[in-house]
């Protein structure tokens, strides 16, 4: 077995920039959790920098005390024509069933409108990809009582209207993979029609945010939804997929919260060949950030060292690019 010292030496010889992001995508803001992790776990620095060299989505959330300043940095370092991906995650009473990320500063529709306007003002008319409110439409379409009682639909209508004022913004409403398929596709299409009555603001849906489903499964779900939506509402939708942690596919028991044995996915790309209905393969969830207090993980969004090591060792950079394995142990 290769010693840890040799493993680290081998890893250090491979420049993270050799896996630079896809043309057309950019990341102005590197995940804050990574900067903290590189200080706490210096032996993982090269692996973390290889990962953060990819165009990872920025989460704009009311769970951050610095949301306004965060918004100002979203497009700051992107070249003209390149698009940052921004996850808008500030719905009042979000995650009303799971409660892993339900805290936040936005309590009213007025709070939410101010939160959205801060982002829109910062982005201006620059190119941007918006992933709108993970899981919210899935809860609505699935008949969640809390989604209805907390006014998810009205707030989502507001989000699509405000974010869609930028003609260079690509808007995708997030849909949980578990509600796609069968008769639910028609229900979801009808919800989207209510969010965007003009049919001009929404480009489509994002699937698999912060999850682990295989690319083949996600493409099938996308194709089926697009077909159903066209028949039901006339919506001409496309999809974006979060492939940040799907190299090994899902946990066999469908565990979604810090499951063991998963792997970092292939790098993001634009208009992947052979998938005409997929606009982008994205990294929406930063690999290594915890899903919540489960399977030994810290608070949602914090760096989870054991999780990062598993994702690295089981993922694209080791399994497909033959980069060195890493360990939680220090020298």
RAGIVEN-V473712 format. One record per residue. N is the residue number from 0. RES is the residue in three letters. PHI is phi in whole degrees, 0 to 359 (none if undefined). PSI is psi in degrees with one decimal (999 if undefined). Layout:
N/RES/PHI/PSI
N/RES/PHI/PSI
This chain:
0/UNK/none/136.7
1/UNK/294/132.5
2/UNK/294/157.6
3/UNK/298/-39.5
4/UNK/299/-44.1
5/UNK/293/-39.4
6/UNK/301/-44.5
7/UNK/293/-37.0
8/UNK/296/-42.9
9/UNK/297/-42.5
10/UNK/297/-37.4
11/UNK/293/-21.8
12/UNK/280/-9.6
13/UNK/256/115.7
14/UNK/288/129.4
15/UNK/306/-31.9
16/UNK/296/-16.8
17/UNK/293/-12.8
18/UNK/245/40.0
19/UNK/302/160.8
20/UNK/291/166.1
21/UNK/291/138.8
22/UNK/304/136.6
23/UNK/98/-15.4
24/UNK/240/149.1
25/UNK/211/168.3
26/UNK/220/106.1
27/UNK/285/-32.1
28/UNK/241/115.6
29/UNK/284/143.5
30/UNK/306/129.3
31/UNK/300/-33.7
32/UNK/301/-30.4
33/UNK/289/-39.5
34/UNK/296/-38.3
35/UNK/294/-43.5
36/UNK/296/-37.6
37/UNK/294/-27.7
38/UNK/282/-41.5
39/UNK/285/-32.4
40/UNK/231/70.1
41/UNK/299/-23.8
42/UNK/288/-12.2
43/UNK/259/5.0
44/UNK/304/-46.9
45/UNK/294/-39.3
46/UNK/295/-44.2
47/UNK/297/-41.4
48/UNK/291/-31.7
49/UNK/297/-42.2
50/UNK/291/-45.3
51/UNK/285/-7.8
52/UNK/287/-12.8
53/UNK/280/156.2
54/UNK/284/84.4
55/UNK/274/143.4
56/UNK/297/147.3
57/UNK/264/129.5
58/UNK/267/115.0
59/UNK/262/105.3
60/UNK/224/148.2
61/UNK/282/2.3
62/UNK/280/-12.3
63/UNK/268/137.0
64/UNK/283/-7.8
65/UNK/240/36.4
66/UNK/299/-40.2
67/UNK/295/-45.5
68/UNK/293/-33.7
69/UNK/299/-42.0
70/UNK/299/-37.0
71/UNK/293/-22.6
72/UNK/266/-2.9
73/UNK/301/-45.3
74/UNK/252/7.7
75/UNK/300/-35.9
76/UNK/244/17.4
77/UNK/268/137.3
78/UNK/289/154.5
79/UNK/304/128.6
80/UNK/96/-19.6
81/UNK/275/146.1
82/UNK/247/124.1
83/UNK/281/154.1
84/UNK/256/126.9
85/UNK/239/122.8
86/UNK/269/117.5
87/UNK/269/113.3
88/UNK/222/73.2
89/UNK/221/16.5
90/UNK/302/130.6
91/UNK/302/132.4
92/UNK/61/34.8
93/UNK/297/164.6
94/UNK/51/47.8
95/UNK/286/-10.4
96/UNK/257/-42.3
97/UNK/280/-35.7
98/UNK/63/16.4
99/UNK/280/-24.7
100/UNK/225/30.5
101/UNK/279/-12.4
102/UNK/284/159.7
103/UNK/164/162.9
104/UNK/280/-23.6
105/UNK/281/117.4
106/UNK/247/-21.5
107/UNK/228/164.2
108/UNK/302/-32.9
109/UNK/292/-40.9
110/UNK/302/-44.2
111/UNK/295/-41.6
112/UNK/299/-43.0
113/UNK/297/-40.4
114/UNK/300/-45.0
115/UNK/292/-42.3
116/UNK/295/-34.8
117/UNK/300/-40.8
118/UNK/291/-47.3
119/UNK/298/-40.6
120/UNK/296/-37.5
121/UNK/289/-39.8
122/UNK/285/-34.6
123/UNK/65/-137.9
124/UNK/257/26.0
125/UNK/284/159.3
126/UNK/294/137.7
127/UNK/199/149.9
128/UNK/250/124.8
129/UNK/253/128.1
130/UNK/256/113.5
131/UNK/263/114.8
132/UNK/48/78.8
133/UNK/311/132.2
134/UNK/77/-11.8
135/UNK/296/-48.0
136/UNK/293/-35.1
137/UNK/300/-40.7
138/UNK/293/-39.9
139/UNK/296/-49.7
140/UNK/293/-28.8
141/UNK/279/0.2
142/UNK/80/23.8
143/UNK/299/127.4
144/UNK/293/-36.1
145/UNK/288/-34.9
146/UNK/298/-38.6
147/UNK/288/-44.0
148/UNK/291/-27.8
149/UNK/268/6.3
150/UNK/71/36.4
151/UNK/303/-44.5
152/UNK/297/-46.1
153/UNK/297/-39.9
154/UNK/290/-35.3
155/UNK/292/-37.7
156/UNK/302/-43.5
157/UNK/298/-42.3
158/UNK/297/-46.8
159/UNK/297/-39.3
160/UNK/295/-46.3
161/UNK/288/-48.3
162/UNK/293/-31.9
163/UNK/283/-2.0
164/UNK/291/-22.1
165/UNK/276/112.8
166/UNK/293/-13.1
167/UNK/258/13.7
168/UNK/264/130.9
169/UNK/264/114.7
170/UNK/257/128.7
171/UNK/230/123.7
172/UNK/276/131.5
173/UNK/285/137.1
174/UNK/233/125.5
175/UNK/296/132.2
176/UNK/302/-30.1
177/UNK/290/-17.0
178/UNK/262/-7.5
179/UNK/282/149.9
180/UNK/110/157.9
181/UNK/53/-137.6
182/UNK/286/-14.9
183/UNK/294/-29.1
184/UNK/301/-39.9
185/UNK/295/-42.0
186/UNK/297/-44.0
187/UNK/296/-41.9
188/UNK/300/-38.6
189/UNK/291/-36.0
190/UNK/297/-44.8
191/UNK/298/-36.6
192/UNK/297/-33.2
193/UNK/287/-34.6
194/UNK/289/-29.9
195/UNK/222/73.8
196/UNK/302/-29.3
197/UNK/285/-20.7
198/UNK/70/14.5
199/UNK/249/-11.2
200/UNK/262/-41.7
201/UNK/276/132.1
202/UNK/273/-29.5
203/UNK/164/-141.7
204/UNK/231/154.4
205/UNK/251/143.0
206/UNK/231/142.8
207/UNK/82/16.7
208/UNK/305/124.8
209/UNK/62/22.3
210/UNK/237/-167.9
211/UNK/227/9.4
212/UNK/297/152.5
213/UNK/290/154.1
214/UNK/299/-40.3
215/UNK/300/-43.4
216/UNK/295/-42.1
217/UNK/294/-40.0
218/UNK/298/-42.2
219/UNK/298/-45.0
220/UNK/298/-40.6
221/UNK/297/-50.7
222/UNK/302/-43.2
223/UNK/294/-41.2
224/UNK/295/-45.7
225/UNK/302/-41.8
226/UNK/295/-45.1
227/UNK/294/-41.2
228/UNK/296/-38.5
229/UNK/297/-41.3
230/UNK/288/-37.5
231/UNK/280/-45.7
232/UNK/234/-6.2
233/UNK/82/3.8
234/UNK/292/127.8
235/UNK/262/89.0
236/UNK/260/156.3
237/UNK/230/178.8
238/UNK/228/155.7
239/UNK/237/147.2
240/UNK/238/137.1
241/UNK/272/109.4
242/UNK/249/19.0
243/UNK/296/-25.4
244/UNK/224/31.6
245/UNK/248/17.8
246/UNK/299/-35.7
247/UNK/261/4.5
248/UNK/73/-171.0
249/UNK/281/162.6
250/UNK/298/137.6
251/UNK/303/-28.2
252/UNK/266/7.4
253/UNK/66/22.1
254/UNK/297/129.0
255/UNK/251/-14.0
256/UNK/255/101.1
257/UNK/52/50.4
258/UNK/291/153.3
259/UNK/281/155.7
260/UNK/75/11.7
261/UNK/272/169.9
262/UNK/221/147.5
263/UNK/300/135.6
264/UNK/280/177.9
265/UNK/296/156.8
266/UNK/299/154.3
267/UNK/300/156.0
268/UNK/206/162.2
269/UNK/252/133.2
270/UNK/43/62.1
271/UNK/302/136.3
272/UNK/300/148.5
273/UNK/77/0.0
274/UNK/232/78.7
275/UNK/296/-20.9
276/UNK/264/2.3
277/UNK/256/118.6
278/UNK/280/-43.1
279/UNK/215/140.1
280/UNK/267/121.8
281/UNK/238/161.3
282/UNK/253/95.6
283/UNK/272/-46.3
284/UNK/272/121.9
285/UNK/295/119.3
286/UNK/301/129.5
287/UNK/104/-14.8
288/UNK/277/136.7
289/UNK/294/149.4
290/UNK/274/-11.6
291/UNK/143/-174.3
292/UNK/284/80.9
293/UNK/201/149.3
294/UNK/48/39.1
295/UNK/84/2.2
296/UNK/277/155.7
297/UNK/278/-166.7
298/UNK/305/145.5
299/UNK/307/129.2
300/UNK/95/-15.6
301/UNK/280/154.9
302/UNK/290/131.4
303/UNK/244/99.5
304/UNK/298/-43.3
305/UNK/297/-39.7
306/UNK/294/-41.3
307/UNK/297/-43.7
308/UNK/298/-43.2
309/UNK/296/-45.1
310/UNK/298/-41.0
311/UNK/296/-52.2
312/UNK/294/-28.9
313/UNK/261/4.7
314/UNK/249/-168.3
315/UNK/305/-46.6
316/UNK/292/-34.2
317/UNK/273/-48.6
318/UNK/284/-32.0
319/UNK/253/-27.7
320/UNK/250/1.0
321/UNK/60/30.2
322/UNK/284/164.3
323/UNK/285/148.3
324/UNK/288/160.5
325/UNK/233/172.5
326/UNK/218/155.7
327/UNK/288/-19.7
328/UNK/288/145.0
329/UNK/262/165.6
330/UNK/292/999
